[in-house]
Amino acid sequence: MLEKTTEAEKPVAATAVQKARGRAGTGAWITPRLAIVVGLLAFIALVYWPSSIALDTEWRDTIDKTYTHGYLVLLISLWMMWRDRVMLDAAPLRPVPFALPALVVLSAAWLYFWQAAIQDPHLLLCPLLLYTALLALLGREAARVLRFPIGFLYFAMPVWSDLVVPLQRLSAEANGVMISLTGLPAYMDGDFIRLPAGTLRIAQGCSGMHFFIVGLALAALYGEVMRDPPRLRWIWLALMAVLALVANWVRIFVIAAMAYATNMQTYLVTVDHYWFGWLVFVACFAFFLWVSGYIAKTQPTAPFAAADAPANPAMPGAWRLIATLLALSVLPLGVYAARALHASAGGRLTIDWPAAPGWRGPQPSLPTRWVPKFLNATTSGRREYVDADGHSVDVYLVAYRRQRQGAKLVEWGNTLIGVNGLRVLASHDRATPQGPWRVRQIENPYGERSLLWSQYRIGRRRFAWPRGSQLWYGVAAFAGAPVSSALALRANCVPDCRAAAARLARAAADLQPTLRVGAARPGD
């Protein structure tokens, strides 16, 4: 049953938290409720260990460096929880009944995305799991106290990658304007800065996304530390977002100017310019502090009265704590156990290439520019078949015994087209008795065209849409360990693409390689 708060009780509850805000950071070093929060955080990190490992990998990536601020964000979040421990104790204990089933739903969603090897969503769910667990144990008021520290964790989540290309293009456009305004003897050519002595490229790593994320995090932290109202906090975020972008634009322009002045011999070009970018960023952040301080002086302040935390704050019962921990862990632990059983059955895959009437083959494929690329596949192979008219069809199959992050069909770096200069001219889907196919017309750098049919498979289910196969894998993995594969057929447009399409239709019916699952051998 939902517990109701009377009109007389509401001001009392609000006043308790507001008064405690005035003494945030005082009181016992560790309070019982703070211990519960930290314990829940550790419990979630352990139970949802695939997300923890993914975060640790990103936060320690000193090559890409985009999320190397992750552990600092985590420490700041923990500090804010500790700072607000008095407010946490002052919050009334009113556990939210629907939070327990919500935890189970969130846990199931996390499992789905993890099994589908779709990393961003399962990482995004982790702070939400902690917040919902607090609702289940302590109630809305307590969860509201820690809303910002928990939300602050999203600045450390490696889910901002979609911003890379827009920020990269924006940096190129901004530098084009700066070059035009200053008269620097250079011009923009897409992502390239053409100079008399050489060329600089604004790569994706130079998009400024790291500056942008850190800038937003600092602006949000500033507003929280100063206890600013929402209107000011939005102003700080907007201001710092602009300054972070400007910092990156200035960094790129200065590097280009120095490259011109030194005939490409400046340290910023020949050695490194990473830390130079952070120096520019620090200067912009100092300007932010000056502007925000000036604006804040013009705003009215409303300090809260000080109040001590309750000597013995109410604590949730043991049964509710156990129920919350079970809601968090029962599904993941069950799936881990099931996966361990499936893993013990082994995962070696063998491709059986068909021998069909009317086709000569299978035989090794001749070298071409078409070289599909799939990372960490369990097995892959390519064969050539020749029809009665002497025209060839290339058949390529790649398979994963079990998909995971870094080893899955739909992965950054995987491509059916290859990386040897082929480009897609047209694409559409085609239904056949053998299931749907994605049909692409591709062209090599010499103008020679070919047709490429591709199909993704999860167990016996077939897809033309790659992402659709990945989404289905998250569902199918609950029932077992389906084999995932991608099949591609390619034929040159000889004498034309219409004839190539007819040839591929026959190949789709006749040349279907199969996969055999066997026990893993030692060392496999």
VOMITI-189172 format. One line per 2 residues: for each residue x, y, z of C-alpha. Coordinates in Angstrom, 2 decimals, padded with zeros to 5 digits. Layout:
X:Y:Z  ...
% end
This chain:
000.00:000.00:000.00  001.27:003.51:-000.86
001.97:005.65:002.17  000.40:009.10:002.00
001.82:012.27:003.44  -000.67:014.64:005.01
-000.57:018.33:004.25  000.69:018.95:007.77
003.56:016.51:007.32  004.84:017.85:003.98
006.34:021.11:005.27  007.94:019.25:008.15
009.66:016.79:005.82  010.81:019.53:003.47
012.03:021.71:006.31  014.10:018.90:007.80
016.02:018.40:004.57  016.35:022.11:003.86
017.69:022.85:007.32  020.12:019.97:007.08
021.39:021.45:003.83  022.82:024.29:005.83
025.02:021.83:007.76  025.90:019.51:004.87
029.36:018.14:005.47  029.07:018.14:009.27
028.26:015.30:011.65  029.65:011.78:011.85
032.23:010.79:009.27  030.15:007.80:008.16
026.44:007.61:008.89  024.31:004.44:008.62
022.40:005.70:005.61  025.60:006.76:003.84
026.97:003.28:004.48  023.86:001.83:002.80
024.38:004.05:-000.25  028.06:003.16:-000.62
027.22:-000.51:-000.06  024.57:-000.41:-002.78
027.04:001.22:-005.16  029.62:-001.50:-004.48
026.96:-004.23:-004.78  025.82:-002.93:-008.17
029.43:-002.66:-009.36  029.97:-006.33:-008.45
026.69:-007.80:-009.72  026.79:-005.80:-012.94
030.49:-006.47:-013.41  030.46:-006.36:-017.24
029.56:-002.67:-017.03  032.23:-002.12:-014.39
034.87:-003.73:-016.60  033.75:-001.67:-019.60
033.98:001.55:-017.58  037.40:000.64:-016.19
038.66:-000.04:-019.72  037.43:003.33:-020.99
038.64:005.26:-017.96  042.15:003.82:-018.26
042.41:004.23:-022.04  045.45:006.51:-022.32
045.47:006.26:-026.12  042.01:007.61:-026.90
041.93:009.59:-023.60  038.33:010.74:-024.07
037.09:009.32:-020.77  040.25:009.36:-018.65
038.44:011.74:-016.30  036.09:008.89:-015.31
037.65:007.94:-011.98  037.85:011.60:-010.98
034.13:011.98:-011.68  033.46:008.90:-009.54
035.50:010.34:-006.65  033.71:013.69:-006.90
030.35:011.90:-006.88  031.35:009.97:-003.75
032.53:013.20:-002.12  029.17:014.85:-002.82
027.37:011.88:-001.27  029.56:012.23:001.81
029.01:015.99:001.89  025.23:015.52:001.88
025.15:012.76:004.51  023.41:015.05:007.04
020.65:015.82:004.54  020.42:012.11:003.79
019.86:011.32:007.48  017.31:014.13:007.81
015.15:012.80:004.97  012.03:010.92:006.12
012.07:007.16:005.60  009.28:006.44:003.10
010.29:003.54:000.78  008.49:003.57:-002.57
006.62:000.27:-003.11  006.76:000.28:-006.93
010.54:000.69:-006.87  011.12:-003.04:-006.27
009.33:-004.23:-009.45  010.94:-001.30:-011.27
014.34:-002.65:-010.20  013.50:-006.04:-011.69
012.45:-004.40:-014.97  015.63:-002.30:-015.10
017.71:-005.38:-014.32  016.04:-007.28:-017.17
016.66:-004.34:-019.52  020.33:-004.27:-018.50
020.60:-008.00:-019.20  018.99:-007.57:-022.61
021.42:-004.86:-023.73  024.40:-006.66:-022.25
023.55:-009.93:-024.00  022.94:-008.03:-027.23
026.44:-006.51:-026.77  024.99:-003.00:-027.07
027.20:-001.21:-024.58  025.85:002.33:-024.26
022.38:001.43:-022.94  023.59:-001.03:-020.30
026.09:001.55:-019.03  023.39:004.23:-018.90
021.21:001.98:-016.75  023.77:001.59:-013.94
023.22:004.98:-012.21  019.48:004.52:-012.70
019.69:001.15:-010.91  021.35:002.86:-007.94
018.74:005.64:-007.84  015.85:003.15:-008.03
017.41:001.03:-005.28  017.49:004.13:-003.05
013.81:004.72:-003.79  013.10:001.15:-002.71
015.14:001.39:000.50  014.95:004.99:001.71
012.26:006.75:-000.30  011.85:009.77:-002.56
013.28:012.41:-000.21  016.51:010.49:000.37
016.87:009.67:-003.32  016.27:013.33:-004.16
019.13:014.34:-001.86  021.53:012.20:-003.90
019.97:012.91:-007.28  022.80:015.16:-008.40
025.73:013.01:-007.18  024.23:010.00:-008.96
023.39:011.96:-012.11  026.90:013.43:-012.13
028.19:009.93:-012.98  026.80:010.31:-016.50
029.66:012.69:-017.30  031.97:009.66:-016.95
029.86:007.32:-019.10  031.36:006.57:-022.54
028.08:007.29:-024.29  028.92:010.63:-025.90
030.47:009.22:-029.08  027.65:010.43:-031.35
028.91:013.96:-030.74  032.32:013.30:-032.30
031.43:013.86:-035.97  029.24:016.98:-035.39
031.92:018.53:-033.17  034.59:017.64:-035.73
032.64:019.36:-038.51  031.90:022.34:-036.29
035.61:022.70:-035.53  036.41:022.63:-039.24
033.77:025.26:-040.03  034.90:027.50:-037.17
038.53:027.33:-038.26  037.51:028.12:-041.81
035.93:031.33:-040.52  038.96:032.16:-038.33
041.35:031.59:-041.24  039.25:033.88:-043.43
039.03:036.62:-040.80  042.73:036.61:-039.91
044.12:036.28:-043.42  046.22:033.22:-042.59
047.49:031.83:-045.94  045.59:028.59:-045.65
042.22:027.14:-046.57  039.92:024.38:-045.37
039.44:021.29:-047.52  036.87:019.25:-045.63
038.65:018.21:-042.44  042.05:019.27:-043.79
043.83:022.59:-043.28  045.93:023.21:-046.40
049.05:025.27:-045.66  051.92:026.27:-048.01
054.35:023.91:-046.25  052.02:021.02:-045.57
048.60:019.81:-044.45  046.99:019.41:-041.05
043.94:017.24:-040.45  041.24:017.84:-037.86
040.84:014.19:-036.92  038.03:012.80:-034.79
040.39:012.90:-031.81  040.63:016.66:-032.37
036.86:017.16:-032.28  037.10:018.60:-028.76
034.62:016.13:-027.28  036.80:015.56:-024.21
036.91:019.31:-023.53  033.17:019.50:-024.10
032.31:016.72:-021.62  034.71:017.98:-018.95
033.46:021.54:-019.43  029.85:020.50:-018.89
030.86:018.45:-015.84  032.71:021.41:-014.30
029.81:023.77:-014.97  027.33:021.34:-013.42
029.62:020.82:-010.42  030.03:024.57:-009.96
026.26:025.07:-009.85  025.87:022.25:-007.33
028.67:023.39:-005.02  027.31:026.94:-005.04
023.73:025.63:-004.50  022.56:027.78:-007.39
018.93:027.76:-008.56  018.07:025.83:-011.75
018.01:028.96:-013.93  021.61:029.81:-013.08
022.73:026.22:-013.50  021.40:026.15:-017.06
023.26:029.40:-017.73  026.50:027.89:-016.41
026.08:024.81:-018.62  025.41:026.89:-021.73
028.31:029.25:-021.01  030.83:026.50:-020.38
029.65:024.50:-023.41  030.42:027.50:-025.63
033.76:028.14:-023.93  034.80:024.48:-024.27
034.05:024.61:-028.00  035.92:027.89:-028.38
038.91:026.45:-026.51  039.18:023.64:-029.05
038.77:025.99:-032.01  041.48:028.30:-030.69
043.75:025.33:-030.04  043.44:024.13:-033.63
043.89:027.62:-035.08  047.01:028.34:-033.00
048.52:025.03:-034.10  047.80:025.94:-037.74
049.30:029.42:-037.29  052.42:027.99:-035.63
052.70:025.37:-038.38  052.66:028.14:-040.98
055.20:030.28:-039.09  057.67:027.39:-038.66
057.17:025.53:-041.95  055.51:022.65:-040.07
058.46:022.36:-037.64  056.73:023.57:-034.47
056.71:021.26:-031.44  052.91:021.32:-031.60
053.05:019.57:-034.99  056.16:017.41:-034.80
055.78:016.12:-031.22  052.53:016.71:-029.32
049.76:019.24:-028.77  047.60:017.38:-026.23
048.62:019.36:-023.15  048.58:022.63:-025.07
044.86:022.05:-025.58  044.33:021.67:-021.85
046.22:024.92:-021.18  043.79:026.72:-023.49
040.89:024.96:-021.76  042.11:026.05:-018.31
042.26:029.65:-019.53  038.67:029.39:-020.76
037.57:027.85:-017.46  039.22:030.69:-015.55
037.18:033.09:-017.68  034.07:031.05:-016.84
034.76:031.39:-013.11  035.17:035.16:-013.47
031.93:035.58:-015.47  029.90:033.24:-013.27
031.18:034.94:-010.12  030.19:038.33:-011.50
026.70:037.11:-012.46  026.22:035.37:-009.12
026.88:038.62:-007.25  023.83:040.16:-008.89
021.53:037.31:-007.80  019.65:037.16:-004.47
020.74:034.41:-002.09  018.49:032.33:000.15
020.62:030.44:002.69  019.05:027.61:004.65
019.04:027.54:008.42  021.46:025.12:010.04
020.18:022.00:011.74  021.72:018.90:013.23
021.06:015.50:011.77  018.85:013.13:013.77
020.84:011.21:016.37  019.24:007.93:015.24
017.80:008.26:011.73  015.17:005.69:010.81
016.59:002.75:008.86  014.90:000.34:006.45
014.02:-003.10:007.77  016.14:-006.15:007.04
013.43:-007.68:004.86  013.34:-004.60:002.62
017.13:-004.60:002.29  017.08:-008.28:001.34
014.24:-007.72:-001.14  016.15:-004.85:-002.76
019.34:-006.88:-003.10  017.38:-009.79:-004.57
015.62:-007.51:-007.07  019.04:-006.25:-008.15
020.77:-009.60:-008.40  018.43:-012.53:-009.04
018.19:-012.09:-012.84  021.87:-011.31:-013.52
023.13:-014.16:-011.34  020.70:-016.58:-012.99
021.83:-015.56:-016.48  025.51:-015.75:-015.50
024.96:-019.31:-014.27  023.14:-020.28:-017.47
025.88:-018.78:-019.65  028.51:-020.67:-017.67
026.68:-023.93:-018.40  026.44:-023.12:-022.11
030.11:-022.12:-022.19  031.11:-025.50:-020.79
029.67:-027.13:-023.90  032.41:-025.55:-026.00
032.29:-023.11:-028.87  034.34:-024.27:-031.85
032.73:-023.54:-035.23  033.49:-025.21:-038.56
032.25:-024.00:-041.94  030.93:-026.63:-044.36
031.05:-025.27:-047.91  028.41:-026.74:-050.26
029.05:-028.44:-053.59  026.03:-027.65:-055.77
025.05:-028.87:-059.26  025.68:-026.24:-061.91
028.53:-024.65:-059.95  032.23:-025.37:-059.99
033.66:-025.03:-056.49  034.22:-024.35:-053.72
037.69:-023.09:-054.54  039.94:-020.42:-052.99
038.90:-016.90:-053.91  041.20:-014.84:-056.08
042.57:-011.63:-054.50  040.26:-008.65:-055.01
039.67:-005.27:-053.41  036.66:-006.75:-051.61
038.04:-007.82:-048.22  035.38:-007.85:-045.44
036.67:-007.11:-041.95  035.21:-008.49:-038.71
037.04:-008.23:-035.40  037.63:-011.24:-033.14
035.37:-013.59:-035.09  035.17:-017.23:-034.01
035.58:-018.29:-037.63  035.39:-016.80:-041.11
036.03:-017.98:-044.64  035.67:-017.08:-048.28
035.26:-019.28:-051.34  034.68:-018.78:-055.05
032.13:-020.58:-057.22  031.89:-020.45:-061.02
028.64:-021.04:-062.92  028.16:-022.80:-066.25
028.79:-019.56:-068.16  032.14:-019.03:-066.47
031.02:-016.17:-064.21  032.15:-016.26:-060.60
030.43:-015.60:-057.29  032.37:-014.93:-054.09
030.82:-016.38:-050.91  031.93:-015.02:-047.53
030.81:-016.26:-044.11  031.79:-014.93:-040.68
030.47:-016.32:-037.38  030.59:-015.73:-033.64
029.90:-018.54:-031.20  028.92:-016.01:-028.55
028.69:-012.26:-029.07  030.23:-009.84:-026.60
031.61:-006.32:-026.60  034.55:-006.24:-028.99
033.49:-009.51:-030.65  030.11:-009.12:-032.32
028.56:-008.77:-035.75  027.68:-005.09:-035.44
030.84:-003.49:-034.09  032.81:-000.32:-034.70
035.48:-001.37:-037.21  033.50:-004.23:-038.77
032.61:-003.83:-042.43  031.27:-006.08:-045.17
032.45:-003.58:-047.79  036.06:-003.56:-046.64
038.54:-000.70:-046.45  040.13:-000.84:-049.90
038.39:002.08:-051.54  035.07:000.46:-052.44
032.05:002.74:-052.25  028.32:002.03:-052.15
026.34:003.49:-055.05  022.88:002.17:-054.12
021.27:-000.03:-051.51  017.91:-001.72:-050.98
016.41:-004.79:-049.34  015.17:-007.82:-051.26
012.93:-010.67:-050.09  013.74:-014.20:-051.29
012.70:-017.74:-050.29  016.01:-017.83:-048.38
015.02:-014.80:-046.32  015.66:-011.06:-046.65
018.89:-009.69:-048.13  020.51:-006.27:-048.14
021.51:-005.58:-051.77  024.27:-003.06:-052.47
025.78:-001.89:-055.73  029.44:-001.12:-055.11
032.21:000.39:-057.21  035.99:000.14:-056.93
038.39:003.05:-057.61  038.68:001.97:-061.27
034.95:002.30:-061.90  034.27:-001.46:-061.96
030.93:-002.33:-060.39  029.61:-005.37:-058.58
026.59:-006.43:-056.54  026.85:-007.47:-052.90
024.08:-009.38:-051.13  024.34:-009.71:-047.35
022.30:-011.43:-044.67  022.73:-011.59:-040.89
021.68:-014.68:-038.95  020.95:-015.31:-035.28
020.41:-019.04:-034.95  017.85:-019.84:-037.66
016.43:-016.33:-037.85  017.61:-014.14:-040.75
017.85:-010.36:-041.09  018.75:-007.86:-043.78
019.11:-005.07:-041.19  022.33:-005.55:-039.18
021.09:-003.68:-036.13  017.92:-005.76:-036.13
020.00:-008.92:-035.78  021.86:-007.41:-032.84
018.63:-006.45:-031.10  017.19:-009.93:-031.62
020.34:-011.52:-030.22  019.62:-009.83:-026.89
016.28:-011.68:-026.77  017.52:-015.02:-028.13
020.42:-015.15:-025.67  017.94:-015.50:-022.79
016.97:-018.93:-024.15  020.45:-020.20:-024.96
023.59:-019.39:-026.90  022.62:-018.95:-030.57
025.35:-018.84:-033.19  025.56:-015.45:-034.93
026.77:-015.16:-038.51  026.82:-012.94:-041.57
026.70:-014.30:-045.11  027.73:-012.20:-048.12
027.57:-013.02:-051.83  029.35:-010.88:-054.44
029.26:-010.94:-058.24  030.81:-008.59:-060.79
028.37:-006.71:-063.01  029.33:-008.79:-066.06
027.90:-008.38:-068.58  025.74:-006.05:-066.49
024.27:-005.70:-062.99  020.97:-007.30:-064.03
022.81:-010.49:-064.97  024.80:-010.30:-061.73
021.54:-010.06:-059.74  020.17:-013.20:-061.42
023.45:-015.00:-060.70  023.29:-014.02:-057.02
019.66:-015.14:-056.76  020.75:-018.61:-057.92
023.70:-018.54:-055.53  021.43:-017.60:-052.62
019.38:-020.73:-053.32  022.29:-023.12:-054.05
025.36:-021.92:-052.14  024.38:-021.79:-048.49
027.34:-022.73:-046.26  026.49:-024.30:-042.91
028.12:-024.12:-039.50  028.94:-027.03:-037.24
029.31:-026.44:-033.51  031.86:-028.66:-031.77
033.65:-028.93:-028.45  036.43:-026.46:-027.90
039.92:-027.88:-028.29  042.73:-026.98:-025.86
044.17:-023.65:-026.89  041.15:-022.64:-028.99
% end
